[in-house]
Amino acid sequence: MNYKNSHTLILNNIARFIDLTELEKKKYLSLLTEIKVKKKAFLMKAGDVTKYEYFITKGCLKVYTIGEDGAPHISMFAIEDYWTGDMVSFMTKEPTHYFIKATEDSELLGVSRANYDLLFHEIPKFERFYRMLYQRSLVSYIKRSNHGLSLTAEERYIEFKMKYPKVINRITQKDLAGYIGITPEFMSKIITKVNRR
């Protein structure tokens, strides 16, 4: 994706929540850092301090932790027009517990902590933007946690398929199993069963 297209994508994302003047758009874009991550490379590892809030302009990444059993527990997949990172580490400057790994060659725009603070000072309406972004993220997290307790693995798969149709064909069955919280073998059985209907 070229520079102009990536800027259009992030400005359109922001425009869902706040209106910016042309001067504010230029100021905001000047605070962004372009980041490229090759497929299978890490954007972030557990133990790192999160330096950016990331916006994906191209590609796909997975966000996960490693359980005591050594298995990855995937909390989200992030594709174009998604934000990702570890807000707690970003805000507190403490080490993250998460890994973020590219599942495709990916391009991102990053907002550093210093520029994030500068942004609030120079364009205060961004406080509203980030508040709404974090609220939506929190609601999504709570729903996912509740569904993990109340839905069967098959129901979680069907819901994922319906909610994220642009993601389902871009991830491996193994990663999908890590997101649903089951073994890849059980995931294969569920997919076969659902596809037979």
N, CA and C of each residue as an Amber inpcrd file, in Angstrom:
protein
   591
   0.8520000  -1.1840000   0.0000000   0.0000000   0.0000000   0.0000000
   0.8900000   1.2360000   0.0000000   0.5560000   2.2090000  -0.8520000
   1.3970000   3.3960000  -0.8630000   1.0160000   4.3500000   0.2660000
   1.8970000   5.3060000   0.4680000   1.7730000   6.2470000   1.5880000
   0.4290000   6.9630000   1.5840000   0.0020000   7.4330000   0.4030000
  -1.2530000   8.1880000   0.2900000  -2.4460000   7.3240000   0.6840000
  -2.4740000   6.0780000   0.2000000  -3.5930000   5.1840000   0.5240000
  -3.6540000   4.8570000   2.0050000  -2.4960000   4.6720000   2.6250000
  -2.4760000   4.3590000   4.0500000  -2.9760000   5.5420000   4.8660000
  -2.6280000   6.7520000   4.4260000  -3.1160000   7.9560000   5.1090000
  -4.6210000   8.1060000   4.9590000  -5.1220000   7.8130000   3.7620000
  -6.5750000   7.8850000   3.5360000  -7.3040000   6.8970000   4.4350000
  -6.7510000   5.6960000   4.5630000  -7.3780000   4.6510000   5.3770000
  -7.4740000   5.0760000   6.8450000  -6.3930000   5.5970000   7.4140000
  -6.4100000   5.9790000   8.8270000  -7.2870000   7.2090000   9.0580000
  -7.2690000   8.1510000   8.1170000  -8.1230000   9.3450000   8.2750000
  -9.5990000   8.9760000   8.1790000  -9.9380000   8.0240000   7.3140000
 -11.3280000   7.5610000   7.2220000 -11.7510000   6.8490000   8.5050000
 -10.8320000   6.1070000   9.1170000 -11.1120000   5.4320000  10.3790000
 -11.4170000   6.4620000  11.4620000 -10.6040000   7.4800000  11.5370000
 -10.7840000   8.5310000  12.5490000 -12.0690000   9.3150000  12.3040000
 -12.4030000   9.5350000  11.0300000 -13.5890000  10.3270000  10.6670000
 -14.8980000   9.6760000  11.1170000 -14.8600000   8.3900000  11.4780000
 -16.0750000   7.7480000  12.0050000 -16.4530000   8.3140000  13.3710000
 -15.4730000   8.9150000  14.0410000 -15.6930000   9.3840000  15.4120000
 -15.5470000  10.8950000  15.5990000 -14.5920000  11.5020000  14.8740000
 -14.3820000  12.9470000  15.0220000 -14.1230000  13.5850000  13.6660000
 -14.4090000  14.8970000  13.5670000 -14.1330000  15.6560000  12.3470000
 -12.8490000  16.4480000  12.5390000 -11.9670000  16.3530000  11.5660000
 -10.7040000  17.0890000  11.6150000 -10.6400000  18.1300000  10.5020000
 -10.0240000  19.2610000  10.8100000  -9.7540000  20.2480000   9.7660000
  -8.5770000  19.7480000   8.9450000  -8.3460000  20.3650000   7.7890000
  -7.2110000  19.9650000   6.9520000  -5.8880000  20.1580000   7.6930000
  -5.7990000  21.2210000   8.4660000  -4.5820000  21.4960000   9.2470000
  -4.3620000  20.4210000  10.3140000  -5.4560000  20.0010000  10.9680000
  -5.3730000  18.9470000  11.9900000  -4.9840000  17.6050000  11.3800000
  -5.5030000  17.3330000  10.1880000  -5.1350000  16.0900000   9.4890000
  -3.6310000  16.0660000   9.2030000  -3.1100000  17.1820000   8.6900000
  -1.6760000  17.2610000   8.3860000  -0.8420000  17.0850000   9.6470000
  -1.2650000  17.7260000  10.7270000  -0.5380000  17.6150000  11.9900000
  -0.5320000  16.1680000  12.4660000  -1.7070000  15.5310000  12.4160000
  -1.8120000  14.1390000  12.8660000  -0.9070000  13.2290000  12.0310000
  -0.9800000  13.3480000  10.7240000  -0.1830000  12.4950000   9.8430000
   1.3160000  12.6910000  10.0760000   1.7060000  13.9010000  10.4690000
   3.1290000  14.1830000  10.7110000   3.6420000  13.4670000  11.9600000
   2.7310000  13.0120000  12.8190000   3.1160000  12.3550000  14.0710000
   3.1950000  10.8240000  13.9430000   2.8660000  10.2970000  12.7700000
   2.8330000   8.8470000  12.5690000   4.1720000   8.2960000  12.1010000
   4.4500000   7.0760000  12.4770000   5.6500000   6.3580000  12.0460000
   5.2220000   5.1740000  11.1870000   5.8510000   5.0270000  10.0230000
   5.5540000   3.8760000   9.1610000   6.3650000   2.6700000   9.6300000
   5.7020000   1.5220000   9.7210000   6.3450000   0.2980000  10.1960000
   5.9930000  -0.8360000   9.2350000   6.9960000  -1.6330000   8.8660000
   6.7640000  -2.8070000   8.0160000   7.2080000  -4.0460000   8.7660000
   6.4110000  -5.1070000   8.6660000   6.7220000  -6.3670000   9.3370000
   6.5440000  -7.5050000   8.3390000   7.5880000  -8.3000000   8.1670000
   7.5130000  -9.4390000   7.2550000   6.6870000 -10.5700000   7.8740000
   6.1050000 -11.4000000   7.0130000   5.3540000 -12.5690000   7.4610000
   6.2160000 -13.4150000   8.4120000   5.6310000 -13.8400000   9.5180000
   6.2440000 -14.6600000  10.5750000   7.1790000 -13.8710000  11.5060000
   7.3560000 -12.5640000  11.2430000   8.2010000 -11.7400000  12.1150000
   7.3430000 -11.1760000  13.2560000   7.9920000 -10.8730000  14.3570000
   7.2960000 -10.3130000  15.5140000   7.3090000  -8.7900000  15.4700000
   6.1650000  -8.2160000  15.7220000   6.0450000  -6.7740000  15.9190000
   6.3650000  -6.4560000  17.3790000   6.0160000  -7.4050000  18.2430000
   6.1960000  -7.2230000  19.6810000   6.2640000  -8.5980000  20.3380000
   7.0750000  -8.7000000  21.4070000   7.1750000  -9.9540000  22.1580000
   6.9090000  -9.6850000  23.6310000   6.4460000 -10.7140000  24.3380000
   6.2570000 -10.6100000  25.7810000   7.5690000 -10.1550000  26.4100000
   7.4760000  -9.1960000  27.3250000   8.6710000  -8.6450000  27.9580000
   9.0670000  -7.2930000  27.3860000   8.6010000  -7.0070000  26.1450000
   8.8470000  -5.6920000  25.5420000   7.9270000  -4.6580000  26.1860000
   8.3160000  -3.4040000  26.1120000   7.4090000  -2.3140000  26.4790000
   6.8040000  -1.8120000  25.1680000   5.4850000  -1.7240000  25.1270000
   4.7940000  -1.3090000  23.9080000   5.1070000   0.1570000  23.6140000
   5.7010000   0.3900000  22.4500000   6.1260000   1.7530000  22.1050000
   5.1030000   2.5160000  21.2740000   4.1740000   1.7840000  20.6440000
   3.2200000   2.4210000  19.7410000   1.8030000   1.8750000  19.9290000
   0.8410000   2.6950000  19.5310000  -0.5030000   2.2250000  19.2100000
  -0.4320000   1.9870000  17.7090000  -0.8260000   0.8050000  17.2470000
  -0.6350000   0.4300000  15.8470000  -1.9510000   0.4350000  15.0750000
  -1.8930000   0.9650000  13.8430000  -3.0160000   0.9100000  12.9160000
  -2.5490000   0.1400000  11.6950000  -3.2780000  -0.8990000  11.3260000
  -2.8580000  -1.7580000  10.2090000  -3.3820000  -1.1900000   8.8970000
  -2.4800000  -0.9650000   7.9480000  -2.8930000  -0.4780000   6.6250000
  -2.8070000  -1.5890000   5.5730000  -2.0540000  -2.6470000   5.8990000
  -1.9560000  -3.7920000   4.9860000  -1.4960000  -5.0000000   5.7860000
  -2.1090000  -6.1590000   5.5110000  -1.6440000  -7.3930000   6.1310000
  -2.5340000  -7.9220000   7.2360000  -1.9900000  -8.8670000   7.9780000
  -2.7240000  -9.5270000   9.0580000  -1.7360000  -9.9010000  10.1630000
  -2.1410000  -9.6370000  11.4060000  -1.3140000  -9.9730000  12.5620000
  -2.1620000 -10.7030000  13.5830000  -1.5010000 -11.5090000  14.4140000
  -2.2090000 -12.1640000  15.5050000  -1.6180000 -11.7010000  16.8310000
  -2.5040000 -11.5140000  17.8080000  -2.1170000 -11.0690000  19.1380000
  -2.3860000 -12.2350000  20.0810000  -1.3570000 -12.6410000  20.8480000
  -1.5510000 -13.8210000  21.6880000  -0.6350000 -13.8250000  22.9020000
  -0.9890000 -14.6980000  23.8410000  -0.1300000 -14.9960000  24.9900000
   0.2090000 -16.4820000  24.9030000   1.1980000 -16.9000000  25.6790000
   1.5540000 -18.3150000  25.7410000   1.1010000 -18.8500000  27.0970000
   0.2820000 -19.9010000  27.0770000  -0.2130000 -20.4990000  28.3130000
   0.8510000 -21.3370000  29.0060000   0.5470000 -21.7550000  30.2130000
   1.4900000 -22.6020000  30.9710000   1.7730000 -23.9160000  30.2480000
   0.8060000 -24.3390000  29.4230000   0.9760000 -25.5720000  28.6540000
   1.8260000 -25.3590000  27.3940000   2.2450000 -24.1050000  27.1710000
   3.0640000 -23.7900000  26.0080000   2.2590000 -23.4900000  24.7510000
   0.9170000 -23.5840000  24.8560000   0.0540000 -23.3320000  23.6990000
  -0.2650000 -21.8430000  23.5810000  -0.3470000 -21.3400000  22.3360000
  -0.7240000 -19.9350000  22.1620000  -2.2190000 -19.7360000  22.4040000
  -2.5510000 -18.6720000  23.1020000  -3.9480000 -18.2880000  23.3350000
  -4.1570000 -16.9630000  22.5990000  -4.7800000 -17.0680000  21.4280000
  -4.9170000 -15.9010000  20.5510000  -6.1130000 -15.0610000  20.9810000
  -5.8480000 -13.7750000  21.2210000  -6.9220000 -12.8860000  21.6610000
  -7.5410000 -12.1060000  20.5100000  -6.7750000 -11.8850000  19.4380000
  -7.3730000 -11.2040000  18.2860000  -6.5040000 -11.3580000  17.0500000
  -7.1510000 -11.1530000  15.9110000  -6.4680000 -11.0200000  14.6290000
  -6.7170000  -9.5850000  14.1810000  -5.6980000  -8.9450000  13.6510000
  -5.8280000  -7.5580000  13.2160000  -5.4760000  -7.4610000  11.7380000
  -6.4220000  -6.9420000  10.9540000  -6.2110000  -6.7630000   9.5190000
  -6.3600000  -5.2750000   9.1920000  -6.3570000  -4.9500000   7.9050000
  -6.4770000  -3.5660000   7.4750000  -7.6510000  -2.8680000   8.1690000
  -7.4140000  -1.6400000   8.5840000  -8.4230000  -0.7880000   9.2240000
  -8.6820000  -1.1730000  10.6840000  -7.7930000  -1.9680000  11.2710000
  -7.8750000  -2.3360000  12.6920000  -6.7470000  -1.6390000  13.4620000
  -7.0010000  -1.3790000  14.7320000  -5.9820000  -0.9110000  15.6710000
  -5.5460000  -2.0930000  16.5230000  -4.2890000  -2.1060000  16.9260000
  -3.8190000  -3.1650000  17.8100000  -2.6620000  -2.6640000  18.6660000
  -2.2560000  -3.4980000  19.6050000  -1.1760000  -3.1580000  20.5260000
  -1.5440000  -3.6660000  21.9100000  -0.8560000  -3.1890000  22.9070000
  -1.1860000  -3.4970000  24.2980000  -1.3390000  -2.1720000  25.0190000
  -2.5970000  -1.7660000  25.2120000  -2.8890000  -0.4680000  25.8050000
  -2.2990000  -0.3330000  27.2050000  -2.3190000  -1.4200000  27.9900000
  -1.8020000  -1.3580000  29.3630000  -0.2990000  -1.0550000  29.3530000
   0.4520000  -1.7910000  28.5550000   1.8940000  -1.5700000  28.4550000
   2.1940000  -0.1830000  27.8810000   1.4180000   0.2270000  26.8830000
   1.5890000   1.5320000  26.2440000   1.4110000   2.6660000  27.2500000
   0.3870000   2.5260000  28.1100000   0.0700000   3.5750000  29.0820000
   0.9970000   3.5540000  30.3020000   1.3150000   2.3660000  30.7860000
   2.0780000   2.2490000  32.0370000   3.5920000   2.1550000  31.8170000
   3.9870000   1.8860000  30.5630000   5.3960000   1.6590000  30.2070000
   5.9640000   0.4260000  30.9120000   5.0760000  -0.4900000  31.2790000
   5.4950000  -1.7630000  31.8670000   5.5610000  -2.8240000  30.7710000
   6.3440000  -3.8940000  30.9660000   6.4530000  -4.9320000  29.9310000
   5.1060000  -5.5930000  29.6200000   4.9290000  -5.9010000  28.3550000
   3.7040000  -6.5600000  27.9200000   3.7690000  -8.0670000  28.1700000
   2.6190000  -8.7020000  28.2130000   2.5250000 -10.1630000  28.2990000
   2.2060000 -10.7560000  26.9220000   2.0130000  -9.8760000  25.9270000
   1.5460000 -10.3080000  24.6120000   2.6550000 -10.4270000  23.5760000
   2.3790000 -11.2680000  22.5990000   3.1660000 -11.3540000  21.3780000
   2.2730000 -10.8260000  20.2550000   2.8470000 -10.0940000  19.3250000
   2.1270000  -9.7300000  18.0970000   3.0040000 -10.1850000  16.9410000
   2.4710000 -11.0900000  16.1430000   3.2330000 -11.7010000  15.0450000
   2.4760000 -11.5280000  13.7360000   3.2060000 -11.1750000  12.6830000
   2.5940000 -11.0060000  11.3620000   2.3220000 -12.3720000  10.7390000
   1.0970000 -12.5790000  10.2920000   0.7630000 -13.8090000   9.5710000
   0.8100000 -13.5730000   8.0550000   0.9780000 -12.3090000   7.6700000
   1.2040000 -11.8910000   6.2840000   2.2010000 -10.7330000   6.3300000
   2.8480000 -10.4330000   5.2090000   3.6360000  -9.1960000   5.1460000
   2.6870000  -8.0540000   5.4930000   3.0860000  -7.2090000   6.4260000
   2.1670000  -6.1960000   6.9450000   2.7970000  -4.8120000   6.9940000
   1.9340000  -3.8160000   6.8640000   2.3450000  -2.4190000   6.9680000
   1.4420000  -1.7310000   7.9800000   2.0520000  -0.9210000   8.8410000
   1.3150000  -0.2710000   9.9150000   1.7250000   1.1890000  10.0390000
   0.8640000   1.9500000  10.6940000   1.1950000   3.3020000  11.1000000
   1.1810000   3.3010000  12.6190000   2.2320000   3.8330000  13.2310000
   2.3340000   3.8270000  14.6840000   2.2880000   5.2120000  15.2760000
   1.6220000   5.3240000  16.4270000   1.6130000   6.5590000  17.2030000
   2.4200000   6.2830000  18.4680000   3.5530000   6.9670000  18.6230000
   4.3900000   6.7590000  19.8100000   3.7320000   7.3930000  21.0330000
   4.2070000   7.0150000  22.2160000   3.6370000   7.5720000  23.4450000
   3.8520000   9.0870000  23.5160000   5.0190000   9.5420000  23.1280000
   5.2990000  10.9900000  23.1550000   4.3680000  11.7350000  22.2050000
   4.1680000  11.1960000  21.0020000   3.2800000  11.8450000  20.0360000
   1.8140000  11.7320000  20.4280000   1.4740000  10.6550000  21.1150000
   0.1120000  10.4630000  21.6440000  -0.1960000  11.5850000  22.6400000
   0.7210000  11.8530000  23.5520000   0.5310000  12.9280000  24.5360000
   0.4950000  14.2910000  23.8550000   1.3650000  14.4850000  22.8740000
   1.4010000  15.7390000  22.1210000   0.0930000  15.9610000  21.3680000
  -0.4300000  14.8910000  20.8230000  -1.6920000  14.9410000  20.0830000
  -2.8320000  15.4560000  20.9530000  -2.9410000  14.9570000  22.1730000
  -3.9940000  15.4070000  23.0850000  -3.8450000  16.8840000  23.4180000
  -2.6020000  17.3360000  23.5160000  -2.3400000  18.7350000  23.8510000
  -2.6780000  19.6500000  22.6750000  -2.2920000  19.2210000  21.4570000
  -2.4540000  20.0900000  20.2940000  -3.8070000  19.9450000  19.5930000
  -4.3920000  18.7400000  19.6620000  -5.7210000  18.5210000  19.0460000
  -6.5860000  17.7790000  20.0700000  -7.1470000  18.4920000  21.0500000
  -7.8680000  17.8600000  22.1570000  -9.0100000  16.9230000  21.7480000
  -9.5870000  17.1180000  20.5630000 -10.6970000  16.2450000  20.1450000
 -10.2580000  14.7890000  20.0040000  -8.9330000  14.5410000  19.9360000
  -8.4530000  13.1620000  19.8730000  -8.7030000  12.4160000  21.1760000
  -8.9130000  13.1330000  22.2640000  -9.2830000  12.4610000  23.5160000
 -10.6080000  11.7220000  23.3280000 -11.5300000  12.3510000  22.6100000
 -12.8190000  11.7080000  22.3100000 -12.6080000  10.4900000  21.4060000
 -11.7690000  10.6450000  20.3960000 -11.5110000   9.5420000  19.4780000
 -10.9740000   8.3320000  20.2260000  -9.9230000   8.5260000  21.0300000
  -9.3280000   7.3930000  21.7360000 -10.2400000   6.8410000  22.8260000
 -11.0200000   7.7080000  23.4470000 -11.9900000   7.2050000  24.4420000
 -12.9750000   6.2580000  23.7700000 -13.4910000   6.6610000  22.6120000
 -14.4570000   5.8120000  21.9010000 -13.7940000   4.5260000  21.3930000
 -12.5520000   4.6450000  20.9380000 -11.8170000   3.4750000  20.4650000
 -11.6210000   2.4710000  21.6080000 -11.2240000   2.9680000  22.7750000
 -10.9860000   2.0940000  23.9240000 -12.2860000   1.5150000  24.4730000
 -13.3560000   2.3010000  24.4250000 -14.6550000   1.7800000  24.8830000
 -15.1020000   0.6200000  24.0040000 -14.9760000   0.7810000  22.7070000
 -15.3600000  -0.2910000  21.7810000 -14.5030000  -1.5320000  22.0060000
 -13.2160000  -1.3190000  22.2530000 -12.3000000  -2.4250000  22.5160000
 -12.6900000  -3.1600000  23.8030000 -13.0480000  -2.3960000  24.8280000
 -13.4480000  -2.9920000  26.1020000 -14.7430000  -3.7970000  25.9600000
 -15.7150000  -3.2490000  25.2450000 -16.9870000  -3.9480000  25.0160000
 -16.7260000  -5.2590000  24.2690000 -15.8710000  -5.2060000  23.2540000
 -15.5340000  -6.4000000  22.4820000 -14.8610000  -7.4460000  23.3700000
 -13.9560000  -7.0110000  24.2350000 -13.2500000  -7.9110000  25.1500000
 -14.2200000  -8.5790000  26.1300000 -15.1450000  -7.7870000  26.6780000
 -16.1210000  -8.3300000  27.6400000 -17.0350000  -9.3480000  26.9620000
 -17.5060000  -9.0180000  25.7620000 -18.3720000  -9.9450000  25.0240000
 -17.6380000 -11.2500000  24.7330000 -16.3840000 -11.1270000  24.3040000
 -15.5940000 -12.3290000  23.9950000 -15.3960000 -13.1770000  25.2510000
 -15.1190000 -12.5410000  26.3760000 -14.9410000 -13.2700000  27.6410000
 -16.2200000 -13.9900000  28.0370000 -17.3440000 -13.2980000  27.9180000
 -18.6380000 -13.9020000  28.2720000 -18.9890000 -15.0610000  27.3480000
 -18.6970000 -14.8910000  26.0550000 -19.0100000 -15.9510000  25.0960000
 -18.1250000 -17.1710000  25.3180000 -16.9150000 -16.9260000  25.7800000
 -16.0190000 -18.0330000  26.0880000 -16.5860000 -18.9210000  27.1790000
 -17.3760000 -18.3230000  28.0550000 -17.9850000 -19.0690000  29.1560000
 -19.3240000 -19.6830000  28.7750000 -20.0660000 -19.0070000  27.8870000
 -21.4480000 -19.4340000  27.6260000 -21.6630000 -20.1760000  26.3040000
 -20.7710000 -20.0070000  25.3330000 -20.9740000 -20.6520000  24.0350000
 -20.1050000 -21.9000000  23.8940000 -20.6050000 -22.8550000  23.1200000
 -19.8010000 -24.0400000  22.8080000 -18.7190000 -23.6360000  21.8010000
 -17.7390000 -24.4910000  21.6050000 -16.6880000 -24.2210000  20.6260000
 -17.2750000 -24.0550000  19.2220000 -18.2640000 -24.8770000  18.9090000
 -18.9150000 -24.7810000  17.5960000 -19.6140000 -23.4370000  17.4400000
 -20.3090000 -22.9950000  18.4780000 -20.9960000 -21.7000000  18.4340000
 -19.9940000 -20.5540000  18.3200000 -18.8470000 -20.6680000  18.9970000
 -17.8130000 -19.6280000  18.9110000 -17.2470000 -19.5500000  17.4870000
 -17.0850000 -20.7230000  16.8540000 -16.5930000 -20.7550000  15.4780000
 -17.5950000 -20.1020000  14.5240000 -18.8540000 -20.4680000  14.6520000
 -19.9020000 -19.8960000  13.7830000 -19.9810000 -18.3890000  13.9660000
 -19.9080000 -17.9320000  15.2070000 -19.9590000 -16.4960000  15.4830000
 -18.7520000 -15.7760000  14.8650000 -17.5630000 -16.3800000  15.0060000
 -16.3580000 -15.7790000  14.4310000 -16.4930000 -15.6530000  12.9130000
 -16.9950000 -16.7110000  12.3040000 -17.1770000 -16.7400000  10.8450000
 -18.1180000 -15.6280000  10.3730000 -19.1820000 -15.4170000  11.1440000
 -20.1650000 -14.3900000  10.7870000 -19.6440000 -12.9770000  11.0800000
 -18.9430000 -12.8320000  12.1970000 -18.4870000 -11.5130000  12.6300000
 -17.2510000 -11.0370000  11.8650000 -16.3860000 -11.9780000  11.4610000
 -15.1360000 -11.6040000  10.8050000 -14.9560000 -12.3180000   9.4650000
 -15.8650000 -12.0920000   8.5210000 -15.7580000 -12.7950000   7.2310000
 -14.4920000 -12.4360000   6.4530000 -13.9300000 -11.2400000   6.6820000
 -12.7170000 -10.8280000   5.9660000 -11.4640000 -11.4640000   6.5650000
 -11.5900000 -12.0250000   7.7550000 -10.4340000 -12.6070000   8.4420000
 -10.3550000 -14.1200000   8.2360000 -11.4840000 -14.7950000   8.2340000
 -11.5610000 -16.2610000   8.2970000 -10.7080000 -16.9640000   7.2430000
 -10.6410000 -16.4210000   6.0230000  -9.8750000 -17.0810000   4.9560000
  -8.4070000 -16.6590000   4.9230000  -8.0000000 -15.8090000   5.8780000
  -6.6250000 -15.3110000   5.8900000  -5.7990000 -15.8870000   7.0430000
  -6.3950000 -16.7890000   7.8010000  -5.6830000 -17.3600000   8.9480000
  -5.6630000 -18.8820000   8.8390000  -4.7100000 -19.4880000   9.5090000
  -4.6020000 -20.9440000   9.4660000  -5.6190000 -21.5780000  10.4190000
  -5.9160000 -22.8230000  10.1550000  -6.8300000 -23.5770000  11.0240000
  -6.2490000 -23.6840000  12.4350000  -4.9240000 -23.8080000  12.5160000
  -4.2490000 -23.8890000  13.8030000  -4.4210000 -22.5870000  14.6040000
  -4.2710000 -21.4500000  13.9310000  -4.4650000 -20.1620000  14.6050000
  -5.9250000 -19.9550000  15.0030000  -6.8260000 -20.3920000  14.1530000
  -8.2500000 -20.2960000  14.4800000  -8.5540000 -21.1110000  15.7320000
  -7.9590000 -22.3010000  15.8270000  -8.1400000 -23.1490000  17.0150000
  -7.6060000 -22.4330000  18.2630000  -6.4690000 -21.7290000  18.1140000
  -5.8930000 -20.9760000  19.2300000  -6.7780000 -19.8390000  19.6770000
  -7.5470000 -19.2930000  18.7470000  -8.4870000 -18.2160000  19.0790000
  -9.7450000 -18.7780000  19.7550000 -10.2620000 -19.8790000  19.1990000
 -11.4860000 -20.4960000  19.7350000 -11.2070000 -21.1280000  21.1000000
  -9.9640000 -21.6020000  21.2820000  -9.5850000 -22.2100000  22.5580000
  -9.7010000 -23.7190000  22.5690000  -9.4360000 -24.3320000  21.4070000
  -9.5280000 -25.7900000  21.2880000  -8.3050000 -26.3060000  20.5260000
  -8.1730000 -27.6220000  20.4370000  -7.0510000 -28.2070000  19.6890000
  -7.3110000 -28.0940000  18.1820000  -6.2550000 -28.0560000  17.3640000
  -6.4500000 -28.0180000  15.9090000  -7.2580000 -29.2100000  15.3920000
  -7.1060000 -30.3860000  16.0400000  -7.8440000 -31.5810000  15.6060000
  -9.3510000 -31.3880000  15.8210000  -9.6990000 -30.8350000  16.9780000
 -11.1180000 -30.5890000  17.2740000 -11.6670000 -29.5050000  16.3590000
 -10.8080000 -28.5170000  16.0470000 -11.2170000 -27.4420000  15.1370000
 -11.5660000 -28.0220000  13.7730000 -10.7500000 -28.9550000  13.3100000
 -10.9770000 -29.5880000  12.0130000 -12.3250000 -30.3060000  11.9760000
 -12.6590000 -31.0010000  13.0760000 -13.9500000 -31.7030000  13.1570000
 -15.1180000 -30.7320000  13.1150000 -14.9880000 -29.6120000  13.8280000
 -16.0620000 -28.6120000  13.8620000 -16.2780000 -27.9960000  12.4740000
 -15.1710000 -27.6350000  11.8010000 -15.2710000 -27.0410000  10.4690000
 -15.9560000 -28.0020000   9.5010000 -15.5660000 -29.2780000   9.5520000
 -16.1780000 -30.2930000   8.6820000 -17.6570000 -30.4180000   8.9760000
 -18.0210000 -30.4450000  10.2440000 -19.4240000 -30.5820000  10.6510000
 -20.2640000 -29.3960000  10.1920000 -19.7400000 -28.1800000  10.4100000
 -20.4790000 -26.9740000  10.0300000 -20.6150000 -26.8690000   8.5140000
 -19.5570000 -27.2120000   7.7850000 -19.5880000 -27.1090000   6.3190000
 -20.5010000 -28.1320000   5.6670000 -20.8380000 -29.2000000   6.3940000
 -21.7470000 -30.2260000   5.8450000 -23.1980000 -29.7510000   5.8400000
 -23.4970000 -28.7580000   6.6440000 -24.8960000 -28.3190000   6.7750000
 -25.3750000 -27.5900000   5.5470000
